[in-house]
Amino acid sequence: MVAAFDEIIHQPVRLRVMAALMTLDEKNRISFNTLKEVLQVTDGNLSVHISRLEEAGYVLVEKTFVGKKPYTYIAVTPRGRSAFSEHIEALQTLLQIRLPVVQENVPRAAEDTQDAPSS
């Protein structure tokens, strides 16, 4: 089976969320605020991306109260771990491709600027 890119995970913030969550072991979770600080994103931005990952079944969101203060915790699900691993495998496969090299007289960037007409 060939690993496939995951369009849900591929989005940059969601990729960073999943990468951060993958550093936790299967029984751990992280608070929303800590994840927000680690990723340096806004509440709204993180919330939207967490919701998308939750809809896909990639993360589990637990909302609780400590006293009267609400806390939100996020953990990666087994499905999320599998999807992330497959996405990374697809990236690694792409990085291992050796493209054929064709020798042509292609000007280098520095040479391009020398040939440009002056103003």
QUIGI-V119316 format. One record per pair of residues at least 6 apart in sequence whose C-alpha atoms are under 7 Angstrom apart, sorted by the first residue. I is the first residue (numbers start at 1). J is the second residue. If there is no record, write none. Layout:
i | j
I | J
I | J
This chain:
i | j
3 | 86
3 | 87
3 | 89
3 | 90
4 | 86
4 | 87
4 | 90
5 | 87
5 | 90
6 | 87
9 | 15
14 | 49
18 | 84
21 | 75
21 | 76
22 | 81
28 | 75
29 | 73
29 | 74
29 | 75
30 | 73
30 | 74
30 | 75
31 | 72
31 | 73
31 | 74
32 | 72
32 | 73
32 | 74
36 | 42
36 | 43
36 | 46
53 | 59
54 | 60
57 | 79
57 | 80
58 | 76
58 | 77
58 | 79
58 | 80
59 | 74
59 | 75
59 | 76
59 | 77
59 | 80
60 | 74
60 | 75
60 | 76
60 | 77
61 | 72
61 | 73
61 | 74
61 | 75
62 | 72
62 | 73
62 | 74
63 | 71
63 | 72
63 | 73
64 | 70
64 | 71
64 | 72
65 | 71
